[in-house]
């Protein structure tokens, strides 16, 4: 069976990573969470005082980029690959709301995107890869055989994110999360460098009224049809 490249883009908290991982597991493909890469760079910037509520030292971030090394590691007993920042597992640290507040500004920096896009493209050289993010179908893999664009209402996305963070034990409120999502949407869609947009040949899935199983089966059928050459 031939292998294809699957690019999944969309707004934050639309379930991109969940469906991408499900597809990769089912098809035996490699899953790459591009968002984790931007979050890891953001965590580095926070840890080194490059970005905070009152500061964003862009020249210092650019100077630090050669010192930021990212890798994904997957052990047989792990459910998914985890991201390592300069040799340290930061998979859990990058998922909190504080990192979410700063990741979109970090992702607007051209030099950051150039560095990470080059790494992402290396992952897809041999096909058989599923990658999700904001510019996968438009910039990273413009020739991907299947492009999916995930969407959902901001309220629904905020409710999902709230549950996720509360289940982790984080202290957050719905309004705080909704504000963060709306701010990220604005930054992601209006930035000059690789803004979030639906590729012309992408298939949109609005999962506002879907559960995880429903959205997976919709995406899986699209993948099967594309692999078989039916669409």
Buried (B, 14 or more C-beta within 10 A) or exposed (E): EEBBBBBBBBBBBBBBBBBBBBBBEBBEBBBBBBBBBBBBBBBBBBEBEBBEEEEBBBEBBBEBBEEBEBEBEEEEEEEBBBBBBEEEEBBEBBBBBBBBBBBBBBBBBEEBBEBBBEBBEEBBEEBBBBBBBBBBBBBBBEEBBBBBBBBBBBEBBBBBBBEBBBEEEBEBEEEBBBBBBBBBBEBBEEBEBBBBBBBEEBBEBBBEEBEEEEBBEBBBEBBEEBBEEEE
